[in-house]
Amino acid sequence: MKFFGKSSQHTTALDRVKLYKDFYEFRKTVLHGFPANPTCIAFDKHHRLLAIGTKNGSLQIYGKLGVEFHYQFEDELEIVQIFFISRLGAVLCLCDDFSIHLLKIPSKSSHNDISKLYTNDFFVREDDNDHATIITSLALNGKENLLFIGLKNGDIRLLDIDDSLKLKDDIIRLDEILKSIPEEMKLKPGSVEVIEEQPGIDGKILIGYNRSLIALWDYQNNSIDNYFHIEQHLEHLSWNKNGSDFISCHNDGSYNIWSAKQEHHDCKNFKLPYGPFPCKAIKKIFWNSSSCGEYIVFNGGMPRASYSDKETVSIIHNVQKENSSANERNVVLDFTSKVVDFLPIFSAMENDDLKLQALIVLAVEEIVVIDLQHPDWPQFKLPYLACLHSSPITYSQYCFDVKTDIYNRISESGDAESNVKYSPNIWPIDGGIAAITGSGLSINESHHLLITGHEDGTVRFWDASTKSLKYLYTIHTSKLFNVNEDDNILIENEDHDLSGDDEDQSEWPPFRKVGQFDPYSDDPRLAIRKLTFCSEQGILVIGGTAGQMIVFEFRDKAAEFSPNSIEIRIIDEKDSFVWKGHSCLPIRKSNIKLPSGFQPTSLVQIHPPAAVTALVISTCWQVVSIGTAHGFALFDYSKNLRLIVKSTLKPSNISSAMGGDALISRRKSFKKSLRESFRRLRRSRSQKSKRNIQKNQQSMAKIQETNSRLNKFPDLIEPIKPVERAIEVIAKTNEDMMSSMVRFFYFCSSPIINNQPCPSFWVGTNAGTLLIYVLINDKNASNATTRCWQLAKEVQLKHKAPIIFIRLIDSNGAPLFENIPSQLVDNEKPMPSRILICSEEQFKTFSLPNFKTINKFKLTAHEGARVRKIDIGKFYHKQNTNLSEYSLMFLTNLGDVNIFSSWSDFKRKYQHHFLKKEDIHGISSLVFTNTGEGFYLKSSSEYQRFSLSARRAGHLECHIKLEETETTVSNDTATNIISSNISIDDKNTSPISPAKNQNGVSSIDQNGTISAGSDPELTS
């Protein structure tokens, strides 16, 4: 019977696991934003695809909206250079260990995996001094079957792409080239800097060496056609499309145009575009002539004395072929981050393939695409690769099921904003075929928003309804403050520098600011700390670092606003409290002209001006709650009235809450403490030395006697192991140490005083204190004088951990909205209510109104983890939409996400470890959605989107089309397959395949909990 009982228990656990697998599954879906640390870029003119390589070995390929492919190299090898092999539908990558890889892009809708076909490791060497194996440049021939590999010793190797990336025996040796050059020019050319095949002529390449020499070499006949001598160090070469002329750029900021057949070999007509004073090197140059005129595009070349810190790309356009300054147009694109590379895009039309369409510029922090067909050369509005971190993200919120009317008004305001400074033409990178399949990927009528707050005081709206993140709208809160008048003028006329050419170009060089990235903030007090958005009425409330709270409402007409702040003093002046932190932001005195869109209606300043730590709006009762480290306030934004003002400070905490110098003054310097310790040590030695001499002599005699006895019996002596005590160290932040800090607000209608539900306001603090207020005389709420919130209960949690989540739930664990009771019929019996209160250490459910504990779970006591993010989500069965359940999902400080039953028994249903515990930025930025998805900052510029729902665990399905006449490569030889949007680590962590937990795959415990383990990248 005992054995039978164990078998029955195990069977029940397996059944439970089978059920859980139909509801829960962790999977990383898509990336939003701009890849961190980009290193190279390439464009496929045939398939119209863009590829970006990064320092950590991530390859990302983009086409039209919905077409994205991702590949991750093992060991996070840096990608140095990328080439598209259009006829194969493949990508060739050079990594920083000099390995060369050929990757296949999926060409069938049934295959959405990028696959590695071949790898060449010939040049991978441990000895960095072998110049014959150090790659300095690469070039692809026009037929895309040969790769020229330039080496540091001046030689060039040839690699056969069609023959499994094998090296050919042919070598273009530097010694052979130097034989055809006169002795007086035979200086040390150095390494191969650049290789360019001559357009329209097979078998000839232009070889540029680092020092003094450019050679036109016929590699089919092993002969030199021409050679050119320069005095400067060569940086780059570029052929004109006619194939008869080329241009070179140098380290002194000059460039020179050459004829391939010219007889003189010296550089005599070089041009210094921003001279005559010394200039920085021109790192790359491009030259093109067509019916539209001549374009010269280059990176760098700025005057050293004046603009050495500028990161620029210059565009020089001559309408006529004659080199006349009257017909020349010059614009210098000014970037706020380092320029990595730039690429021209030609028109996709067959008859217009020599016509420039756009210019792609890749910078370290963003990508900018310039429309060269528009007369003003404006920027394209990015459909992806958005610069999320134009200013560092400080807070984010996900809004589910926004009303269509509100969404359309926000979108229209954003479009009106973009019509001036963005190009109206179609996005030029439009390759690939997107097949939108899977639940949650199709575009439906519901709209979801991701709202981000930034360090410079801006708030940005993003459309997160589909698997792509689309920019919608921006709010500038800095307009309301008198931080910098010049910056306010620029913000009000933000299209000034981006809309096109200015008539007055008195400045030389003619700079034009482009891009969105701005690493500087005029005032750190502008940073957004909290925000809350009502998706039904379109009301936005933000809380800042200096205690400012602003209410925005959407208006369809432009208006003028006169900023006037309402002061709320949380701490009474009688309490002898002196604030030593930063001051309030000065309010702008003049009126502000506001366009249609979100307009401020209320401006509140909290005193002391500490950062806002909690912020919630209730549109049912037209109130906003604001919390800081010192207390909280309840504000009626419709009447601009203070309803509740309460300090949570205790007398013992006043000194630590003053901020600024108050915290520092309580600590002594290290030098002073050390000095005092030595003084006390010397004093104690001098006082005790005399009386301790005799005691020491007696104790030494006893020790020697004991040792002599033990030495007679050496076998009895055992080594004594030191006793170690396991101590769990929890790093506490300033927020954790300040018990008075308000952490969470909640509004609901619940039975507090008696069994009848009434409007209630819940406040949770860092010390585990729960304050509950109820609204008195709600029937006469229209009269402001009768609206009164009264303290009904005050509860202190015994473990005194910070309260971070409160939710009213029904008997099924489903969260109840704040206005649910008002929908009940008068004669209907109120539904039973339970309140779920979660701290960082424990989960508890209480019955209302008697406030008795129903159930609890001690997370920290059992597992040593603390909750950082928590929410309730609704999960559907992956096959049957009629089956659904509500579960509690939370992230701990150890980086693992857990799913528990929301109240009945707090039973763990699923667990997965996907973040390193050291990744504080990723953990603190995570946002859950109520549909079982989430976002977190993978880097400062990228949001990683993930799903915990088995039904919503789909991903983008896309491919490219290869014509039948093109050569294709079989996928049977592919190895190391990586999903286009999901890394292989995520496949291993699926709970479908049970295996060992240490390897990052699923395991089942005795209670039937699915433990998906951890990603291998976290344990490597």
Secondary structure, DSSP 8 states (H G I E B T S, - for coil): -HHHHHHHHHHHHHHHHHHHHTTEEEEEEEEEE--SSEEEEEEETTTTEEEEEETTSEEEEE-STT-EEEEE-GGG--EEEEEEETTTTEEEEEETTS-EEEEE---STT--EEEEEEEE-TT--S-TT-GGG-EEEEEE-TTSSEEEEEETTS-EEEEETTTTTEEEEEEE-HHHHHTTS-GGG-----SEEEEEE-TT-TTEEEEEESEEEEEEEETTTTEEEEEEEEEEEEEEEEE-TTSSEEEEEETTS-EEEEETT-S--B--S-B-TT-SS-B--EEEEEEEEETTEEEEEEEE--BHHHHTT-EEEEEEEESSSS--GGGEEEEEEEESS-EEEEEEEE-SSGGGTTSEEEEEEEESS-EEEEESSSTT--B---SSS--TTSS-EEEEEEEEEE-HHHHHHHHHHHHHHHHHHB--S--S---SEEE--STTTS--S-EEEEEEEETTSEEEEEE-SSSS-EEEEEEEGGGGB-S-HHHHHHHHTTTTTTSS--S---SSS-EEE-SS-----S-GGG-EEEEEEETTTTEEEEEETTSEEEEEEEESS-EEE----EEEESS-GGG-----S-----B--S-EEE-SEEEEEEEEEEES-----EEEEETTTTEEEEE-SSEEEEEETTTTEEEEEEE---GGGTTTTS-THHHHHTS--HHHHHHHHHHHHHHHHHHHHHHHHHHHHHHHHHHHHHHHHHHT-GGG-----------------HHHH-TT-EEEEEEEEE-SSSSS-EEEEEEEETTSEEEEEEEE-GGGTTSGGG-EEEEEEEEE-TT---EEEEEEE-TTS-B--TTSGGGS-TTS-----EEEEEESSEEEEEETTTTEEEEEEEHHHHHS--EEEEEEEEEE-SS-TT-EEEEEEEEETTSEEEEEESSSS--EEEEEE-S-TT-HHHHHH-EE-TTSEEEEEEETTEEEEEEEESTT----EEE----TTS----GGG-EEEEESSS-HHHHHT-TTSB--GGGT-BEE-TT--EEEEE-HHHH-
